[in-house]
Amino acid sequence: MIKAGIIGGAGYTGLELIRLLLMHPEVEISVVTSRRYKGKPISDVNPYLEPFIELEYEDVDTKEIADRSDIVFLAVPHGTAMDYVPGLMERGAKVIDLSADYRLKKEEYERIYKRKHKDKDKEKRKSVYGLTELHPEVADADLVANPGCYPTGAILAVTPLVKEVMGLNPTMVSQVIFDAKSGISGAGVEPSETSHFPNLAENIIPYQVTAHRHVAEMRMELGVKVSFTPHVIPSIRGILTTAHVFLAHGVELHTNEIERIYKQFYESKRFIRLRKEIPSLSAVRGTNFCDIWVEIEEKSNRIVVISAIDNLVKGGSGQAIQNMNVMFGLDEGEGLWFPGLVP
């Protein structure tokens, strides 16, 4: 059995890791940390987990966590994971970081997140960006940087199209504009102005309209000009992303070509579902699937791609477990192969 530790097990992503790992046939949860709830049974703090877990929340040092774990999930705020990674890896534990600390190059991270990266060996660690559909090198990684929830839905939506077109001519894609709507759980367990019910009910709130930090991941992976605007909607889970891909004037693609591109690119990717109708959040709720739909605007240089994911599963904890499966040579669907919650 794989022994899995979770650092930060009281937030939404940490709790989702617990829920999913409890159903994983090859994993035993060895330690879950929370300073706030130290010494309290996890199922007392989170009654929905009773009687499935008998562990208590702990607050133990990095050395002990590493010694008790084959893999450690870091479900901690940005800027905190870098405090743990060096010690965990020195003790031989594999690490999946669900924060942003190891997704970007050091200079880019410091510019965007406005803090110094304290891991002096950050670049030497060669973390792998954990979109397994695009990065099979996850299989050989000791440190995986789990992608952000918004970038997951955005990057998976347009990568086949962008890579195919740019492979023919790098100037053929002039711009990609992402407009994403996220459920309230994406804001985290602590309430904020955008997640307070009276502010959000019967409302849609755009935020960080031109300068959201996740856009750096999109640009890094896609290699094209990207603009992105996120919105919070009165839904608990899910991200619906609408991508507007603008081709250079004079470039034409037909529907059958687009269908071929996507089918070939995602042919063996179990968690990608290509849809003939516009995706819905209800179809992916609670699952690790990413549903994608594409349509060409007639007499225009615009192609519209829409994707739907559960931000806490494919956009977070489920994707982390998918990465773990690949890192340990398991079937990538182990512990994740189940349908959604409808209605």
C-alpha positions in Angstrom: 0.0 0.0 0.0 1.1 3.6 -0.7 1.3 5.6 2.5 0.0 9.1 1.8 0.4 12.1 4.0 -1.6 15.3 3.7 -0.3 18.6 4.9 -3.2 21.0 5.3 -6.1 18.6 5.7 -8.8 21.0 6.9 -9.4 23.2 3.7 -11.5 22.2 0.8 -8.7 20.6 -1.3 -7.3 18.8 1.8 -10.7 17.4 2.6 -11.3 16.4 -1.0 -8.0 14.5 -0.9 -9.1 12.7 2.2 -12.5 11.8 0.6 -11.0 10.5 -2.6 -8.0 8.7 -1.0 -10.3 6.8 1.3 -11.9 5.2 -1.7 -8.5 4.4 -3.3 -7.7 0.6 -3.2 -3.9 1.1 -3.2 -3.6 3.9 -0.7 -3.5 4.2 3.1 -3.7 7.7 4.6 -0.8 7.8 7.1 -1.0 11.4 8.5 -3.2 14.5 8.1 -2.1 17.8 9.6 -4.0 20.8 10.8 -2.7 23.2 13.4 -6.1 24.6 14.2 -7.6 21.1 14.8 -4.6 19.3 16.3 -5.7 16.3 18.4 -9.3 16.3 17.2 -10.7 13.3 15.3 -11.0 14.2 11.6 -14.5 12.8 11.5 -15.6 14.9 14.5 -14.5 18.1 12.7 -16.0 16.8 9.4 -19.0 14.5 10.2 -19.5 13.4 6.6 -16.2 11.4 6.9 -17.5 9.2 9.7 -17.0 6.2 10.0 -14.5 6.1 7.1 -11.5 7.6 8.8 -10.3 7.1 12.4 -7.2 9.4 12.3 -6.8 12.6 14.3 -5.5 15.8 13.0 -1.8 16.2 13.9 0.8 19.0 13.9 4.1 17.2 13.5 7.4 18.2 11.9 8.5 17.7 8.3 10.9 14.8 9.2 8.1 12.8 10.8 5.7 13.3 8.0 8.3 12.2 5.4 9.2 9.1 7.5 5.6 8.1 7.7 4.7 8.7 4.0 5.7 7.5 0.5 4.0 10.6 -0.9 3.0 13.9 0.6 0.2 16.1 -0.7 0.7 19.8 0.1 -2.7 21.4 0.4 -1.4 24.7 1.8 -1.5 28.4 0.8 0.8 29.8 -1.7 4.1 30.6 -0.1 3.9 27.8 2.4 4.7 24.7 0.4 8.3 25.9 -0.1 8.8 25.5 3.6 8.1 21.8 3.4 9.4 20.6 0.1 13.2 20.6 0.7 12.8 18.6 4.0 10.3 16.1 2.5 12.4 15.4 -0.6 15.6 15.1 1.4 13.9 12.3 3.4 12.9 10.5 0.2 9.2 11.3 0.0 7.6 12.1 -3.3 5.7 15.4 -3.3 2.6 16.8 -5.0 2.2 20.5 -4.3 -1.3 21.9 -4.8 -0.1 25.4 -4.3 1.6 27.6 -6.9 5.1 27.5 -5.3 6.6 25.1 -7.9 4.5 25.8 -11.1 6.5 28.7 -12.5 10.1 29.7 -12.9 11.5 31.4 -9.8 11.6 34.9 -11.3 8.1 34.6 -12.7 6.8 33.3 -9.4 8.4 36.1 -7.4 7.0 38.8 -9.9 3.5 37.5 -9.8 3.1 36.4 -6.2 5.1 39.3 -4.8 7.3 37.2 -2.5 10.7 35.7 -2.5 11.0 32.0 -3.2 12.8 30.6 -0.1 13.8 27.3 -1.7 17.4 28.0 -2.9 17.3 24.7 -4.9 14.0 25.4 -6.5 15.2 25.3 -10.1 17.3 22.2 -9.5 14.3 20.2 -8.3 12.9 20.2 -11.9 9.2 20.0 -10.8 6.8 18.7 -13.5 3.7 20.6 -14.3 1.0 18.0 -13.4 -1.3 18.0 -16.3 -0.9 14.3 -17.1 -2.7 14.6 -20.4 0.1 16.8 -21.6 3.0 15.8 -19.5 3.7 12.1 -19.4 7.0 12.9 -17.7 4.9 13.0 -14.5 5.7 9.2 -14.4 9.3 9.9 -13.6 8.8 12.9 -11.3 9.6 13.1 -7.5 8.0 16.6 -7.3 4.8 17.5 -9.2 3.3 21.0 -9.3 -0.4 20.5 -9.5 -2.0 23.0 -11.9 -4.4 25.7 -10.8 -8.1 25.1 -11.3 -8.7 27.8 -13.8 -5.6 26.8 -15.9 -6.7 23.2 -15.9 -10.0 23.9 -17.6 -8.5 26.5 -19.9 -5.4 24.7 -21.1 -7.1 21.4 -21.7 -9.8 23.2 -23.7 -7.5 24.7 -26.4 -4.2 22.8 -26.4 -5.1 20.4 -29.2 -6.2 23.3 -31.4 -3.3 25.7 -30.5 -0.6 23.0 -30.8 -1.9 21.7 -34.2 -2.3 25.2 -35.7 1.0 26.5 -34.4 2.7 23.4 -35.6 1.8 24.4 -39.1 2.7 28.1 -38.6 3.5 29.8 -35.2 1.7 33.0 -36.3 -1.6 31.3 -37.1 -3.1 31.8 -33.7 -3.4 35.6 -33.0 -4.9 35.4 -29.5 -6.9 33.3 -27.0 -9.4 34.9 -24.7 -10.6 32.9 -21.7 -13.8 33.8 -19.8 -14.3 31.5 -16.8 -17.1 31.0 -14.3 -16.2 29.3 -11.0 -18.2 27.9 -8.1 -17.8 29.5 -4.7 -15.6 26.7 -3.3 -12.7 28.0 -5.5 -12.4 30.9 -3.1 -11.4 28.5 -0.3 -12.9 27.6 3.1 -12.5 31.1 4.6 -15.3 33.5 3.6 -14.5 36.7 1.5 -16.3 39.5 -0.2 -16.7 37.4 -3.3 -17.8 34.2 -1.4 -20.2 35.8 1.2 -23.7 34.5 0.4 -25.5 37.9 0.4 -23.0 39.3 -2.1 -23.1 36.3 -4.4 -26.6 35.0 -4.4 -28.4 35.9 -7.6 -25.3 37.6 -8.8 -22.1 37.0 -10.8 -18.9 38.7 -9.6 -15.9 39.3 -11.9 -12.6 39.8 -10.1 -9.0 40.4 -11.0 -10.4 41.2 -14.4 -7.1 41.9 -16.2 -4.4 40.6 -13.9 -5.3 37.2 -12.5 -2.2 35.3 -11.4 -3.3 32.0 -13.0 -2.9 33.5 -16.5 0.9 32.9 -16.2 0.3 29.2 -16.2 -1.9 29.4 -19.3 0.8 31.4 -21.2 3.5 29.1 -20.1 1.7 26.0 -21.4 0.1 27.4 -24.5 2.9 29.7 -25.8 0.4 32.2 -27.3 -1.1 35.6 -26.4 -3.6 34.9 -23.7 -6.2 37.1 -21.9 -8.3 35.9 -19.0 -11.2 37.1 -16.9 -12.6 35.0 -14.0 -16.0 35.2 -12.4 -17.5 33.7 -9.3 -21.1 32.3 -9.7 -23.6 31.2 -7.0 -22.7 27.5 -7.4 -20.6 25.4 -5.0 -18.5 23.4 -7.4 -17.4 23.6 -11.0 -15.6 25.8 -13.6 -17.2 26.5 -17.0 -14.6 28.1 -19.3 -15.4 29.7 -22.6 -12.3 30.1 -24.8 -12.3 32.4 -27.9 -9.5 31.3 -30.2 -8.7 33.9 -32.8 -6.9 32.7 -35.9 -4.8 35.0 -38.1 -6.8 36.5 -40.9 -6.9 34.2 -44.0 -6.5 31.0 -41.9 -9.5 28.7 -42.3 -10.3 25.4 -40.5 -13.4 23.3 -41.1 -15.5 21.4 -38.5 -14.3 18.0 -39.6 -10.7 19.2 -39.2 -11.4 20.4 -35.7 -13.0 17.2 -34.8 -10.1 15.2 -36.1 -7.6 17.3 -34.2 -9.3 16.8 -30.9 -10.1 13.1 -31.3 -6.5 12.3 -32.2 -5.0 14.5 -29.5 -7.2 13.1 -26.7 -7.7 9.6 -28.1 -6.2 7.7 -25.1 -6.9 10.3 -22.4 -9.5 8.7 -20.2 -10.6 11.8 -18.3 -11.3 13.9 -21.4 -14.8 13.7 -22.8 -15.5 15.4 -26.2 -19.1 16.5 -26.2 -21.5 17.1 -29.1 -23.5 19.5 -26.9 -22.4 22.4 -24.7 -20.9 20.9 -21.4 -22.7 21.4 -18.1 -21.3 21.6 -14.6 -23.8 19.1 -13.4 -22.2 16.4 -15.7 -18.8 16.7 -14.1 -19.7 17.4 -10.5 -17.7 15.3 -8.1 -15.6 13.7 -11.0 -12.2 13.9 -12.5 -13.5 14.5 -16.0 -13.0 17.4 -18.3 -15.8 17.8 -20.8 -15.0 19.8 -24.0 -17.1 21.2 -26.9 -15.9 23.1 -29.9 -17.7 25.2 -32.6 -16.5 27.4 -35.4 -18.1 30.8 -35.9 -19.2 31.1 -39.6 -17.5 33.8 -41.7 -15.2 34.6 -38.8 -11.7 33.9 -37.6 -13.1 32.8 -34.2 -13.3 29.3 -32.8 -15.2 28.8 -29.5 -14.2 26.1 -27.1 -16.1 25.4 -23.9 -14.9 23.1 -21.1 -16.4 22.0 -17.8 -14.6 20.6 -14.8 -15.1 20.2 -11.0 -12.7 22.7 -9.6 -12.1 20.6 -6.5 -11.5 17.3 -8.3 -10.1 17.7 -11.8 -9.1 21.2 -10.9 -7.4 20.2 -7.7 -7.4 17.0 -5.5 -8.6 14.5 -8.2 -5.9 15.7 -10.6 -3.3 15.4 -7.7 -4.4 11.7 -7.2 -4.2 11.1 -11.0 -0.7 12.4 -10.9 0.1 10.1 -7.9 -1.2 7.1 -9.8 1.1 7.8 -12.7 4.1 8.5 -10.4 3.6 5.0 -8.8 2.9 3.1 -12.0 -0.8 2.6 -11.3 -3.7 2.9 -13.7 -4.3 6.7 -13.8 -8.0 6.1 -13.1 -7.4 4.1 -9.9 -9.7 5.6 -7.2 -11.1 8.1 -9.6 -13.2 6.1 -12.1 -16.8 6.9 -11.2 -19.6 9.0 -12.7 -20.8 12.4 -11.6 -23.5 13.5 -9.1 -26.7 14.3 -10.9 -28.8 16.2 -10.0 
